[in-house]
Amino acid sequence: MQKKIDINTNVQRISNVLSNQIDGETILLSIENGEYYGMENIGSRIWELLENPVSIQNILKYLLDEFDVSKEQCTIDTLKFVNKLIDKNLINIL
C-alpha cells in the first residue's frame, strides 16, 4: 500500500531511471519495468527538481515562481503527478 503524501513529503528520483532531453521533452526509461515515459514542460521541470531530495512544498515554490498557475491548481496537479511517478516506481518517498 502506498504511503500518503502531502506537501511536506520528501521525494527523489530512483537511481536506475535513465532520462534525457529530446526536443524540449524529457524522456525516461525505467530499467526496472522496461517502460518509456515522456514529460513536457512542467513535468520536465519537476523531474529536474527531483534530482536531489526535495520536499513537494519546495517543488511547489519553484513551479509557482516559474509558471503562471494558481497555488491551488499547482498543488493538486503536482501531488497527482508525483503520485503517478511513485506508482510507476520512478521516484522514492524519503
N, C-alpha and C positions, 0 to 999 in steps of 0.2 A: 504494500500500500504506500502510495506517495505521501510524503510529508507535506503538510500545508505550508504554503509560502505566503509571505506578506512583504511589505516594503523594507522591512528590517532584515530579511533573509540575505545571506551572503552566498554568492554563486561564482563559479569559474568554469571555463572550458575544460572538457576532458582531453587529456593529452594525446589520445590516439585518434583524434578527429583532424583530418587534413583540411586546410582551407586555402583558397586563392581568389584573387580579384580578377574577373574577366568582364570586360565591357561594362564596368560600373556595378556589376553584380558579384556578390560573394557566393562562391560555390564551395560546399562542404562535402567531404567524403568520410563517412563513418567506417573505419576499419572493422569495428566490432560487428555491425549489422550489414555491411556491404551496400549501403544506400547513399545516393547523392541527394543533396538539398541545395536549393537556390534561394538567395535572400537579396532583396533590393533595399536601397535607401535606409530606412530606419532599422530594419532587421540587420543590415550590414553594419551599421553603427553600433548596435547593441553587441553584435559578435565581436567587434573590435574592443569594446569595453570589457568583455569577458575574458580577455587575455590574462588578466591578473585577478585575484579575488576582489570582488566588488559587491556592495550591497545594492539591492534593487533601488533603494532610495537614491543612491548616488547615480545610478543609471538614469533615473528619472530627472535628476538635476541637469545632467548633460543634455538629455533629449529636450527638455523644456527650454534650455538656453539656445539650442541649435535648430529647433523645428517650431513651426507655427501650429501649436496644438494646445488644447486646454489641459490643465493638470489632471482633471478627472478622466478625460479620454485617454491621455497618455498613460495614466496608471492602469486603467482597465486593459488597454491594448498590450502594454508591456508585461503585465502579470500573465495574460493569456499566452503571449509569445514565449515567455520564459518557461511556462508550464509545458508548452509543446516541446521545447528544447530538452527539458527534463524527461518527458515521456519518451522521446527518441533517444535518450541516453547520450546527449551531446554535451551536456553540462552537469556539474555536480552541485548539490547543495552542501555548503560548508558548515 
